[in-house]
Amino acid sequence: MKYIISIFAMMICVNTYAQLNPFSESLENSHCIDTARFEIRYSFKFKNHPSQKRFAEDMRVIQVGKNVVKDFSEIVYHYDSLATENFKKGLSTTSTNPYFTFPCEIYNYPKKKQCNEKYRLTYNVGVLCYSSKWTDIEWKYSSNDTIQLLGYTCNKAIANFAGRKYTAWYTLDVPIPFGPYKFSGLPGLIIRIEESNGMYVWEFCSLSTTPSCIYNYKYKKEQKCTAEAAAKTIRRMITRPMTFLSSSGIKVMMKQSDGKWAPATKDKKENLYEPIELK
């Protein structure tokens, strides 16, 4: 009964965000691929579609190394760490974090002009591993526009990236040319960056200069695929989550109007969804 109730609780969440969170993974299988010289944290607010009234919120960690710039969810990492300790003690865990996050790890390789991603699918279905397109962003600067943000004097820059328009506020006081997600190339640290429709907003939280290891974690059920195939799978998962789970061999029970439980094999309607990269 606990199993059924947990699924039902997640189904209620789907109506709000059109997303089911992935289960926690073990972090024991890992190797260090670089040393971070800077570790930057950003709060990240996002929507799956402009019509959504509420934002989902994540905390992103950006590790800037000599060869790698990694972007990952601190919330997902936290629950993975808890699960890893349980696994070490011989305990099983099927829990998932209660927050709606962006379940993707991004490994940017600026010198190679390459980007690798790991996207965690819902309900332990798998982890999509794929290479995505690197883009040298052409920023347009506005030297006359300056504001104070979080104690920093910030300059304005705008750019088109992956089919969306972004406005960034950066500070020359911290000469780090890398920011959240795949944004790079500005002459200073990004303090705030926002998509023109307000669907995606990153805001600087903290900066650490203590060296730390940049890990590449190996998860169970990793699936190599193309970026195009990954985009199609993610769209199916978000727009029709019950159909997606059923086709993945996951039995989902839904409480009916008469109070009885019955299998949910397909969705009544398709959830609205726009990917972060439109092209």
KOLVEXMI-505678 format. One record per residue (C-alpha): chain; x, y, z; residue in one letter. Coordinates in nm, 2 decimals. Example, Ala and Ser with C-alpha at 12.3 -4.5 7.8 and 13.67 -1.06 7.14 Angstrom:
REM residues 2
c->A x->1.23 y->-0.45 z->0.78 r->a;
c->A x->1.37 y->-0.11 z->0.71 r->s;
END
This chain:
REM residues 279
c->A x->0.00 y->0.00 z->0.00 r->m;
c->A x->0.29 y->0.24 z->0.07 r->k;
c->A x->0.41 y->0.18 z->-0.28 r->y;
c->A x->0.07 y->0.27 z->-0.43 r->i;
c->A x->0.04 y->0.58 z->-0.21 r->i;
c->A x->0.38 y->0.71 z->-0.31 r->s;
c->A x->0.29 y->0.68 z->-0.68 r->i;
c->A x->-0.04 y->0.86 z->-0.62 r->f;
c->A x->0.14 y->1.14 z->-0.44 r->a;
c->A x->0.37 y->1.18 z->-0.74 r->m;
c->A x->0.08 y->1.19 z->-0.98 r->m;
c->A x->-0.07 y->1.48 z->-0.79 r->i;
c->A x->0.27 y->1.66 z->-0.84 r->c;
c->A x->0.26 y->1.59 z->-1.21 r->v;
c->A x->-0.06 y->1.80 z->-1.24 r->n;
c->A x->0.14 y->2.10 z->-1.11 r->t;
c->A x->0.48 y->2.07 z->-1.28 r->y;
c->A x->0.43 y->1.79 z->-1.54 r->a;
c->A x->0.73 y->1.61 z->-1.40 r->q;
c->A x->0.82 y->1.31 z->-1.19 r->l;
c->A x->1.14 y->1.32 z->-1.00 r->n;
c->A x->1.41 y->1.05 z->-1.04 r->p;
c->A x->1.50 y->0.81 z->-0.76 r->f;
c->A x->1.82 y->0.87 z->-0.57 r->s;
c->A x->2.14 y->0.70 z->-0.70 r->e;
c->A x->2.46 y->0.57 z->-0.55 r->s;
c->A x->2.77 y->0.79 z->-0.58 r->l;
c->A x->3.02 y->0.52 z->-0.51 r->e;
c->A x->3.12 y->0.46 z->-0.87 r->n;
c->A x->3.30 y->0.78 z->-0.96 r->s;
c->A x->3.63 y->0.92 z->-1.07 r->h;
c->A x->3.79 y->1.27 z->-1.05 r->c;
c->A x->3.82 y->1.43 z->-1.39 r->i;
c->A x->3.95 y->1.78 z->-1.29 r->d;
c->A x->4.01 y->2.01 z->-1.00 r->t;
c->A x->3.77 y->2.30 z->-0.95 r->a;
c->A x->3.94 y->2.63 z->-0.89 r->r;
c->A x->3.60 y->2.80 z->-0.84 r->f;
c->A x->3.27 y->2.67 z->-0.71 r->e;
c->A x->2.97 y->2.89 z->-0.78 r->i;
c->A x->2.61 y->2.84 z->-0.66 r->r;
c->A x->2.31 y->2.98 z->-0.83 r->y;
c->A x->1.94 y->2.96 z->-0.75 r->s;
c->A x->1.75 y->2.84 z->-1.05 r->f;
c->A x->1.38 y->2.90 z->-1.11 r->k;
c->A x->1.22 y->2.74 z->-1.42 r->f;
c->A x->0.89 y->2.64 z->-1.58 r->k;
c->A x->0.81 y->2.36 z->-1.82 r->n;
c->A x->0.58 y->2.60 z->-2.01 r->h;
c->A x->0.51 y->2.98 z->-2.01 r->p;
c->A x->0.15 y->2.92 z->-1.91 r->s;
c->A x->0.25 y->2.77 z->-1.57 r->q;
c->A x->0.20 y->3.01 z->-1.29 r->k;
c->A x->0.44 y->2.86 z->-1.04 r->r;
c->A x->0.82 y->2.81 z->-1.07 r->f;
c->A x->1.01 y->2.50 z->-0.99 r->a;
c->A x->1.32 y->2.59 z->-0.80 r->e;
c->A x->1.66 y->2.42 z->-0.79 r->d;
c->A x->2.01 y->2.51 z->-0.65 r->m;
c->A x->2.28 y->2.46 z->-0.91 r->r;
c->A x->2.65 y->2.42 z->-0.84 r->v;
c->A x->2.90 y->2.53 z->-1.11 r->i;
c->A x->3.25 y->2.38 z->-1.07 r->q;
c->A x->3.51 y->2.56 z->-1.28 r->v;
c->A x->3.82 y->2.36 z->-1.35 r->g;
c->A x->4.11 y->2.39 z->-1.59 r->k;
c->A x->3.95 y->2.17 z->-1.85 r->n;
c->A x->3.59 y->2.10 z->-1.73 r->v;
c->A x->3.30 y->2.32 z->-1.62 r->v;
c->A x->3.04 y->2.11 z->-1.45 r->k;
c->A x->2.68 y->2.22 z->-1.37 r->d;
c->A x->2.47 y->2.00 z->-1.14 r->f;
c->A x->2.18 y->2.01 z->-0.89 r->s;
c->A x->2.29 y->2.04 z->-0.53 r->e;
c->A x->1.95 y->1.91 z->-0.42 r->i;
c->A x->1.98 y->1.59 z->-0.63 r->v;
c->A x->2.34 y->1.55 z->-0.51 r->y;
c->A x->2.22 y->1.59 z->-0.14 r->h;
c->A x->1.97 y->1.31 z->-0.17 r->y;
c->A x->2.21 y->1.09 z->-0.37 r->d;
c->A x->2.46 y->1.13 z->-0.08 r->s;
c->A x->2.20 y->1.02 z->0.17 r->l;
c->A x->2.11 y->0.72 z->-0.04 r->a;
c->A x->2.48 y->0.63 z->-0.08 r->t;
c->A x->2.53 y->0.61 z->0.30 r->e;
c->A x->2.23 y->0.38 z->0.32 r->n;
c->A x->2.37 y->0.16 z->0.05 r->f;
c->A x->2.70 y->0.14 z->0.24 r->k;
c->A x->2.52 y->0.02 z->0.55 r->k;
c->A x->2.34 y->-0.25 z->0.35 r->g;
c->A x->2.01 y->-0.07 z->0.35 r->l;
c->A x->1.79 y->-0.02 z->0.04 r->s;
c->A x->1.63 y->0.30 z->-0.05 r->t;
c->A x->1.36 y->0.38 z->-0.31 r->t;
c->A x->1.31 y->0.73 z->-0.20 r->s;
c->A x->1.32 y->1.03 z->-0.42 r->t;
c->A x->1.38 y->1.39 z->-0.32 r->n;
c->A x->1.06 y->1.59 z->-0.26 r->p;
c->A x->1.17 y->1.89 z->-0.47 r->y;
c->A x->1.12 y->1.95 z->-0.84 r->f;
c->A x->1.46 y->2.00 z->-0.98 r->t;
c->A x->1.64 y->2.01 z->-1.32 r->f;
c->A x->1.78 y->1.65 z->-1.31 r->p;
c->A x->2.06 y->1.70 z->-1.55 r->c;
c->A x->2.44 y->1.71 z->-1.51 r->e;
c->A x->2.63 y->1.91 z->-1.76 r->i;
c->A x->3.00 y->1.87 z->-1.84 r->y;
c->A x->3.13 y->2.15 z->-2.05 r->n;
c->A x->3.47 y->2.12 z->-2.21 r->y;
c->A x->3.55 y->2.48 z->-2.34 r->p;
c->A x->3.89 y->2.39 z->-2.49 r->k;
c->A x->3.74 y->2.10 z->-2.69 r->k;
c->A x->3.42 y->2.29 z->-2.77 r->k;
c->A x->3.23 y->1.99 z->-2.64 r->q;
c->A x->2.94 y->1.93 z->-2.40 r->c;
c->A x->2.83 y->1.60 z->-2.24 r->n;
c->A x->2.51 y->1.56 z->-2.04 r->e;
c->A x->2.35 y->1.31 z->-1.81 r->k;
c->A x->1.98 y->1.34 z->-1.77 r->y;
c->A x->1.81 y->1.14 z->-1.49 r->r;
c->A x->1.47 y->0.99 z->-1.60 r->l;
c->A x->1.18 y->0.95 z->-1.36 r->t;
c->A x->1.13 y->0.66 z->-1.13 r->y;
c->A x->1.47 y->0.49 z->-1.19 r->n;
c->A x->1.39 y->0.43 z->-1.55 r->v;
c->A x->1.74 y->0.52 z->-1.66 r->g;
c->A x->2.00 y->0.79 z->-1.72 r->v;
c->A x->2.04 y->0.93 z->-2.07 r->l;
c->A x->2.40 y->1.01 z->-2.16 r->c;
c->A x->2.46 y->1.21 z->-2.47 r->y;
c->A x->2.68 y->1.48 z->-2.63 r->s;
c->A x->2.52 y->1.81 z->-2.70 r->s;
c->A x->2.61 y->2.11 z->-2.92 r->k;
c->A x->2.87 y->2.36 z->-2.79 r->w;
c->A x->2.79 y->2.72 z->-2.89 r->t;
c->A x->3.03 y->3.02 z->-2.88 r->d;
c->A x->2.78 y->3.27 z->-2.76 r->i;
c->A x->2.78 y->3.61 z->-2.93 r->e;
c->A x->2.70 y->3.86 z->-2.66 r->w;
c->A x->2.59 y->4.22 z->-2.73 r->k;
c->A x->2.71 y->4.46 z->-2.46 r->y;
c->A x->2.53 y->4.76 z->-2.32 r->s;
c->A x->2.80 y->4.97 z->-2.15 r->s;
c->A x->2.55 y->5.24 z->-2.05 r->n;
c->A x->2.33 y->5.00 z->-1.85 r->d;
c->A x->2.47 y->4.93 z->-1.50 r->t;
c->A x->2.28 y->4.82 z->-1.18 r->i;
c->A x->2.37 y->4.71 z->-0.83 r->q;
c->A x->2.29 y->4.34 z->-0.77 r->l;
c->A x->2.38 y->4.16 z->-0.45 r->l;
c->A x->2.65 y->4.42 z->-0.37 r->g;
c->A x->2.81 y->4.40 z->-0.72 r->y;
c->A x->2.82 y->4.66 z->-0.99 r->t;
c->A x->2.68 y->4.48 z->-1.29 r->c;
c->A x->2.69 y->4.55 z->-1.66 r->n;
c->A x->2.42 y->4.43 z->-1.91 r->k;
c->A x->2.46 y->4.19 z->-2.20 r->a;
c->A x->2.21 y->4.01 z->-2.42 r->i;
c->A x->2.24 y->3.71 z->-2.65 r->a;
c->A x->2.04 y->3.45 z->-2.84 r->n;
c->A x->2.11 y->3.10 z->-2.74 r->f;
c->A x->1.94 y->2.78 z->-2.86 r->a;
c->A x->1.64 y->2.96 z->-2.98 r->g;
c->A x->1.59 y->3.18 z->-2.68 r->r;
c->A x->1.69 y->3.54 z->-2.59 r->k;
c->A x->1.87 y->3.60 z->-2.26 r->y;
c->A x->1.96 y->3.91 z->-2.06 r->t;
c->A x->2.27 y->3.87 z->-1.84 r->a;
c->A x->2.40 y->4.10 z->-1.57 r->w;
c->A x->2.77 y->4.04 z->-1.50 r->y;
c->A x->3.03 y->4.20 z->-1.28 r->t;
c->A x->3.39 y->4.29 z->-1.39 r->l;
c->A x->3.49 y->4.26 z->-1.02 r->d;
c->A x->3.51 y->3.88 z->-1.05 r->v;
c->A x->3.68 y->3.79 z->-1.38 r->p;
c->A x->3.53 y->3.44 z->-1.43 r->i;
c->A x->3.41 y->3.39 z->-1.79 r->p;
c->A x->3.18 y->3.10 z->-1.70 r->f;
c->A x->2.83 y->3.09 z->-1.55 r->g;
c->A x->2.54 y->2.85 z->-1.51 r->p;
c->A x->2.42 y->2.60 z->-1.77 r->y;
c->A x->2.62 y->2.65 z->-2.09 r->k;
c->A x->2.67 y->3.03 z->-2.06 r->f;
c->A x->3.02 y->3.15 z->-2.11 r->s;
c->A x->3.23 y->3.42 z->-2.28 r->g;
c->A x->3.14 y->3.72 z->-2.07 r->l;
c->A x->3.44 y->3.92 z->-1.92 r->p;
c->A x->3.30 y->3.87 z->-1.57 r->g;
c->A x->3.09 y->3.66 z->-1.34 r->l;
c->A x->2.72 y->3.63 z->-1.42 r->i;
c->A x->2.52 y->3.76 z->-1.13 r->i;
c->A x->2.18 y->3.72 z->-1.29 r->r;
c->A x->2.06 y->3.58 z->-1.62 r->i;
c->A x->1.70 y->3.56 z->-1.74 r->e;
c->A x->1.52 y->3.43 z->-2.04 r->e;
c->A x->1.30 y->3.68 z->-2.22 r->s;
c->A x->0.97 y->3.51 z->-2.14 r->n;
c->A x->1.07 y->3.46 z->-1.78 r->g;
c->A x->1.08 y->3.08 z->-1.80 r->m;
c->A x->1.44 y->3.05 z->-1.68 r->y;
c->A x->1.61 y->3.26 z->-1.42 r->v;
c->A x->1.95 y->3.20 z->-1.25 r->w;
c->A x->2.07 y->3.42 z->-0.97 r->e;
c->A x->2.41 y->3.41 z->-0.80 r->f;
c->A x->2.43 y->3.29 z->-0.44 r->c;
c->A x->2.79 y->3.22 z->-0.35 r->s;
c->A x->3.15 y->3.18 z->-0.47 r->l;
c->A x->3.41 y->2.95 z->-0.32 r->s;
c->A x->3.78 y->2.94 z->-0.42 r->t;
c->A x->3.86 y->2.63 z->-0.21 r->t;
c->A x->3.99 y->2.36 z->-0.45 r->p;
c->A x->3.76 y->2.06 z->-0.49 r->s;
c->A x->3.74 y->1.75 z->-0.71 r->c;
c->A x->3.51 y->1.75 z->-1.01 r->i;
c->A x->3.36 y->1.40 z->-1.02 r->y;
c->A x->3.21 y->1.21 z->-1.31 r->n;
c->A x->2.96 y->0.96 z->-1.15 r->y;
c->A x->2.87 y->0.63 z->-1.31 r->k;
c->A x->2.50 y->0.55 z->-1.25 r->y;
c->A x->2.29 y->0.24 z->-1.29 r->k;
c->A x->2.10 y->0.21 z->-1.62 r->k;
c->A x->2.30 y->0.46 z->-1.81 r->e;
c->A x->2.19 y->0.47 z->-2.17 r->q;
c->A x->2.40 y->0.63 z->-2.44 r->k;
c->A x->2.20 y->0.81 z->-2.71 r->c;
c->A x->2.20 y->1.11 z->-2.93 r->t;
c->A x->2.09 y->1.45 z->-2.81 r->a;
c->A x->1.80 y->1.43 z->-3.05 r->e;
c->A x->1.68 y->1.09 z->-2.91 r->a;
c->A x->1.73 y->1.23 z->-2.56 r->a;
c->A x->1.51 y->1.53 z->-2.63 r->a;
c->A x->1.23 y->1.30 z->-2.77 r->k;
c->A x->1.24 y->1.08 z->-2.46 r->t;
c->A x->1.24 y->1.37 z->-2.22 r->i;
c->A x->0.94 y->1.52 z->-2.40 r->r;
c->A x->0.75 y->1.19 z->-2.38 r->r;
c->A x->0.82 y->1.16 z->-2.01 r->m;
c->A x->0.71 y->1.51 z->-1.93 r->i;
c->A x->0.41 y->1.54 z->-2.16 r->t;
c->A x->0.26 y->1.20 z->-2.10 r->r;
c->A x->0.42 y->1.07 z->-1.77 r->p;
c->A x->0.17 y->0.78 z->-1.71 r->m;
c->A x->0.20 y->0.65 z->-2.06 r->t;
c->A x->0.58 y->0.68 z->-2.04 r->f;
c->A x->0.60 y->0.48 z->-1.72 r->l;
c->A x->0.36 y->0.22 z->-1.85 r->s;
c->A x->0.57 y->0.17 z->-2.16 r->s;
c->A x->0.88 y->0.14 z->-1.95 r->s;
c->A x->0.73 y->-0.15 z->-1.76 r->g;
c->A x->0.63 y->0.04 z->-1.44 r->i;
c->A x->0.29 y->-0.04 z->-1.30 r->k;
c->A x->0.12 y->0.27 z->-1.19 r->v;
c->A x->-0.21 y->0.26 z->-0.98 r->m;
c->A x->-0.45 y->0.56 z->-0.97 r->m;
c->A x->-0.73 y->0.62 z->-0.73 r->k;
c->A x->-1.06 y->0.65 z->-0.90 r->q;
c->A x->-1.36 y->0.87 z->-0.82 r->s;
c->A x->-1.53 y->0.57 z->-0.65 r->d;
c->A x->-1.23 y->0.53 z->-0.41 r->g;
c->A x->-1.10 y->0.22 z->-0.58 r->k;
c->A x->-0.75 y->0.18 z->-0.73 r->w;
c->A x->-0.70 y->0.09 z->-1.10 r->a;
c->A x->-0.41 y->0.07 z->-1.33 r->p;
c->A x->-0.31 y->0.39 z->-1.51 r->a;
c->A x->-0.17 y->0.30 z->-1.85 r->t;
c->A x->-0.22 y->0.63 z->-2.03 r->k;
c->A x->-0.27 y->1.00 z->-1.96 r->d;
c->A x->-0.61 y->1.17 z->-2.00 r->k;
c->A x->-0.44 y->1.47 z->-2.17 r->k;
c->A x->-0.10 y->1.58 z->-2.28 r->e;
c->A x->0.09 y->1.82 z->-2.05 r->n;
c->A x->0.23 y->2.14 z->-2.20 r->l;
c->A x->0.60 y->2.15 z->-2.24 r->y;
c->A x->0.88 y->2.36 z->-2.39 r->e;
c->A x->1.24 y->2.25 z->-2.37 r->p;
c->A x->1.51 y->2.48 z->-2.25 r->i;
c->A x->1.67 y->2.45 z->-2.59 r->e;
c->A x->1.43 y->2.52 z->-2.88 r->l;
c->A x->1.69 y->2.45 z->-3.15 r->k;
END
